[in-house]
Amino acid sequence: MTELLKPYRAKRDFEASPEPQGKRGRKAARARFVVQKHDARRLHYDLRLEMDGVLKSWAVTRGPSLSPAEKRLAVMTEDHPVDYLAWEGSIPKGQYGGGTMIVWDTGSWEPVGDPAAGLAKGHLEFALHGERLAGRWHLVRMKGRGGEKKQPWLLMKADDEHARREGDILVAHEASVLSGRTNRDLAEGGGVRADHAARAEVAAARRTKPTTSRSKSARKAILPPFVEPALAALVDNVPTGDGWLYEIKHDGYRMQARIDGGSVKLLTRSGLDWTAKFEATAQALKAMKLPSALIDAEIVVETAGGVSSFSALQRSLAAGDAASAVFYAFDLLYLDGRDIRDLPLTERKDLLLQSLDDAQSGGPIRFSEHLAADGAAMALHACRLGLEGIVAKRADAPYRSGRTDAWRKIKCTRSEEFVVAGYMPSTTAARSVGSLILGTHADGTLVHVGRVGTGFRDAVARDLWTELEPLRIPAPPFEAELPPLARRNARWVEPRLVCEVTFRGWTGDDQLRHASFKTLRSDVRPDEVVREKTPAAPKASTRKAPGETVTLTHPDRVLWSDVGLTKEGLAAYYAEIADRMLPHVIDRPLSLLRCPDGLGSCFYQKHGWAGLDERYLRVVGDEKAVVIRDRDGLRTLVQGSVLEIHPWGAPASDPERPDRLIFDLDPGDGVGWGDLVAGALEVRERMSEAGFATFVKTTGGKGLHVVVPIEPKAGWAEAKAFAQRIASEMAKDAPDLYVATVSKKARDARIFVDYLRNQRGATAVSAFSTRARPGAPVSVPVDWDELPSLGSGARFDVMNLPSRLAAFQRDPWAEFERAARPLEAAGRQPRRRT
């Protein structure tokens, strides 16, 4: 037993406590640290610094402070194993340290001088490079009182560029940097927020013990040229119970890295050599100087919010620049002369983690972390945060090629492969595909399942036409007779190509619902394509939605060329979320951003226009603003190529009295997401002191909107004055953080608290409206406690939002209308912060 860990182990019953038993770790390329928020007998924060293969630990009773004037008591405790770097969970009451623990911050650290000498002397100076803590710090040992068993130290922030004398970072950041959980979430059994941070760093729960010893299962072998990958079976429900590991499902290309000495090859799911496409990834793997290995992984490109985006990956490949690609390694098949496929998954992942120990944090090569519990909660939060889904894997299973029950995938948005049986030409572009006619095999015959008419970028639509035109045949390749509508304008092709399509589900007559083209699949043969079987689920009704009474002209017109979102696709999105959106736009004067030819052709429409369809749209007031009444009006706006909907803060029936205030937090250059979240929380606190409830939403851009429901009694002048006072007080109390002036020069590295949305005629983008920006992002109401894990105001888009809404079991704005109070009833004026 490692001597340094004897006190740690002696204090714990590992049969009762889920904490890692741990072993002394090998030296990493960079010393690591963790700060854990520990809600035990009393709340405190544990600082742990990696030294000599263990974690030197201090319990900081009040937590770290960024103010150099603050000295925080830090009691030195027993050394912890390096497994604790990413451990979070609940320690049962009655056990040592009983309570909840999350990873509040993590990263690397470096001592100033000799750390061993510093510890012995009683003054350890060091620098932290974490997600929340940075710069130089001091740990100074105090002269203890007689009889003390534990050494009291003081933790102090050095006075450098990372010091901050105002604001409490512990209040601004309450959740885990790894999983997005709070201690309250753990205490309530709330599970994990399955965001990009969880995917990248949650090493916590690898607690499943292997059932097969490594010496018996690993065998000497020659490095194979390629191994057919293991595939996951699609299921509707997350498997539960002991023995499962849960990983985030990445949205990219499956890739196998074959490393043989100085040679690195990147092979696709079917064994194609794509090393040249991902040269930067290959060079990053080569630079790590790994022994011979075969690594199973997924290559992705992530958005600003940290979510993998297949369309972003495709754009990178089309541009011939995949330098931003991230290689997420999740399994190891071969290592240093040994075939390890018969080892349990837990052992293979341990070996993989050790192999990638020198990988740069946040770099292009990353270990795909997992959880050993809370799979259902992880899947729920993955869908809430716009991820593709999760994969559940048996912890003790060997690696087996092909589709097996040992790996199971749970998707937020369905996607499957289909045979291309024909196409319809574009009505807006020559020599381009407008939609694809799809089929799948059932009982050996090709069956028609509908068509997909969105998701084609301009270049892809032209390439598809080029590939399909030579395959033209005179009749459909289906055995069953098709209805006239399915045959209209169709051009039939030999069923040689396979494409992958995302969709919302199946209609009652087995047709795809709300489908979007994803990619061609050259690695799949047409005769292999069958409908993926899952437990029976209710099928959608074939009844026409009310909005379908409005005809779309040129439904295949591409409005967002970067993701191929068409007018028809936008209409399908609004039909799906209409019930949630309409309360925010119905019977309100609207300012509209119209883009007749898609992005790049946009202009604001503040009044009615010639040819406006008066059956569904009406014009009101002296401003002649457009107002809609229902779903048909929403679909009519799509017909008019409206990409953004901006309502007034007052209804058309009483336009002089607003019923909501909006604080638009616009971050300047250099403002991080955490600072923006802290700004929103500052508005929330000030409004709470004044007696008002607040609600928050993303903007689909960089910022956040804090929205305050008020009773429509005061006029615009009063609303603007009140909002201006809040913004001005924030700017006066923290001039280094906030600004309330319109001048762009004043906004550098600060947040503009825009109160000007609260004046007559001013508008703000509606909840659930799309934005005329790349990727088709959406403005979305969110919970306050999920803000830290979002990472970006553009986290959600047209494709991932419906799956979030399906997974979200309650509306975060459900109490919006009931929370309204009259502006005159403000309790007391916002206090000045000191």
Helices and strands as residue ranges (DSSP letters): G 3-5, H 6-10, E 32-39, E 43-51, E 54-60, E 71-80, G 82-86, E 89-91, E 99-111, H 115-121, E 123-130, E 134-141, E 152-157, H 169-172, H 183-187, H 196-201, H 214-217, E 219-220, E 230-234, E 244-248, E 253-260, E 263-267, H 279-287, E 293-300, H 310-318, E 326-335, E 338-339, H 345-355, E 365-367, E 370-371, H 375-384, E 389-394, E 402-411, E 414-425, E 433-442, E 445-452, H 458-468, G 469-471, E 472-473, H 484-487, E 491-493, E 498-503, E 505-506, E 512-513, E 516-520, G 526-528, G 546-549, E 558-560, E 565-566, H 567-585, E 590-594, E 603-605, E 617-620, E 625-628, H 631-639, E 642-647, E 660-667, H 673-689, E 695-698, E 704-711, H 716-733, E 738-739, G 744-747, E 751-754, E 781-782, G 784-786, H 787-790, H 801-807, G 817-819, E 821-822, G 823-825
